[in-house]
Amino acid sequence: MAEASATSSVESGGHRLWTRICHWVVAFSFLALGFSGFVILMAHPRLYWGEVGNALTPAILELPISDNHRPEGWEQGAVFADVPNAPISANRMYLIFNENSWARSLHFLAGWFFFVAGAYYALAGVLTGHARRNLLPRARELLPRTLWQDIKAHLRLQFGSSGAGLPYGLLQRCTYTTVAFVVLPFMVVSGLTMSPAVTAAYPILLDVFGGYQSARTLHFVGFVVLFLFLVVHVAMVVLTGFREQVRAMILGR
């Protein structure tokens, strides 16, 4: 009883040290992953579905983030043997094509920090009861009426206890649980599926995602979800007191 009381007292006063460390490591790792991933994507900003995809195959999504999103003449079919000088599929007009090795190295390095911090947070959250007490919503709270009331309160900028850190509000717990235990692991697994070395050892990953290009597309969709979460998260921090919230996540109170 005394131990439970002490735990409750610590968490009601602020975030634990391991929570704060994991938060900042994941945050900075995500920024590095987002930036490096954007540079990598600029070399070929076209997304496909299935096993293969190139500039001569139809894309399910083209991102106008560089001139490479629609290389000149990609819509016209070509026979590799008829292309002058080399069997290439299309001309590239963006200068960083095949010159973004630094971004790939940074992406891989940041991915390790992201994975280790995220895995530690998930494991510690389960072992210490943090996930059960502060993250997982109760079944009785997941009624449509209860969720709708919390959504309306947020739309009116009435955040209640969710604006002051712990205890988290209902929408916060639903969002944090989904991001921490669904979206982040999905990003790690889909990212590993794009590695030929990993899929050579675990080819079942290609069956799960439907091919390299499908994994790449779903990885991008996961990034968009995390980016939207980041925007809303930062907006909530600003609306509920930026200095107080940042100080609490650094110092614990």
QUIJOHU-V968839 format. One record per residue. N is the residue number from 1. PHI is phi in whole degrees, -180 to 180 (none if undefined). Layout:
# QUIJOHU-V968839
N | PHI
N | PHI
This chain:
# QUIJOHU-V968839
1 | none
2 | -65
3 | -64
4 | -65
5 | -65
6 | -65
7 | -61
8 | -63
9 | -65
10 | -63
11 | -73
12 | -72
13 | -85
14 | 157
15 | -77
16 | -68
17 | -61
18 | -67
19 | -66
20 | -67
21 | -64
22 | -61
23 | -59
24 | -74
25 | -64
26 | -64
27 | -63
28 | -70
29 | -64
30 | -65
31 | -62
32 | -65
33 | -66
34 | -64
35 | -66
36 | -66
37 | -63
38 | -63
39 | -65
40 | -62
41 | -67
42 | -63
43 | -68
44 | -152
45 | -82
46 | -129
47 | -113
48 | -128
49 | -127
50 | 116
51 | -86
52 | -129
53 | -172
54 | -153
55 | -67
56 | -102
57 | -111
58 | -63
59 | -104
60 | -86
61 | -157
62 | -115
63 | -106
64 | -80
65 | -103
66 | -162
67 | -64
68 | -75
69 | -70
70 | -145
71 | -57
72 | -60
73 | 85
74 | -68
75 | -73
76 | -88
77 | -67
78 | -148
79 | -94
80 | -54
81 | -67
82 | -90
83 | -77
84 | -62
85 | 74
86 | -156
87 | -78
88 | -103
89 | -89
90 | -169
91 | -79
92 | -106
93 | -110
94 | -102
95 | -67
96 | -85
97 | -57
98 | 61
99 | -125
100 | -115
101 | -62
102 | -63
103 | -69
104 | -67
105 | -65
106 | -64
107 | -62
108 | -68
109 | -65
110 | -63
111 | -61
112 | -67
113 | -61
114 | -59
115 | -68
116 | -64
117 | -66
118 | -66
119 | -66
120 | -65
121 | -62
122 | -64
123 | -67
124 | -65
125 | -62
126 | -75
127 | -69
128 | -88
129 | 85
130 | -61
131 | -64
132 | -69
133 | -77
134 | -113
135 | -113
136 | -68
137 | -71
138 | -76
139 | -60
140 | -70
141 | -86
142 | -90
143 | -75
144 | -53
145 | -65
146 | -66
147 | -63
148 | -66
149 | -63
150 | -69
151 | -63
152 | -63
153 | -63
154 | -69
155 | -65
156 | -89
157 | 61
158 | -108
159 | -94
160 | 62
161 | -68
162 | -69
163 | -87
164 | -126
165 | 76
166 | -70
167 | -77
168 | -74
169 | -77
170 | -62
171 | -64
172 | -60
173 | -65
174 | -62
175 | -69
176 | -62
177 | -64
178 | -65
179 | -67
180 | -71
181 | -110
182 | -125
183 | -69
184 | -63
185 | -61
186 | -61
187 | -64
188 | -65
189 | -68
190 | -66
191 | -66
192 | -65
193 | -66
194 | -81
195 | -92
196 | -59
197 | -65
198 | -71
199 | -71
200 | -66
201 | -85
202 | -130
203 | -63
204 | -63
205 | -63
206 | -67
207 | -69
208 | -65
209 | -95
210 | 85
211 | 122
212 | -61
213 | -69
214 | -65
215 | -63
216 | -64
217 | -65
218 | -67
219 | -63
220 | -66
221 | -61
222 | -62
223 | -63
224 | -61
225 | -62
226 | -67
227 | -66
228 | -63
229 | -60
230 | -62
231 | -62
232 | -66
233 | -61
234 | -65
235 | -61
236 | -64
237 | -62
238 | -66
239 | -69
240 | -103
241 | 109
242 | -60
243 | -63
244 | -67
245 | -68
246 | -67
247 | -63
248 | -66
249 | -79
250 | -95
251 | -98
252 | 98
253 | -139
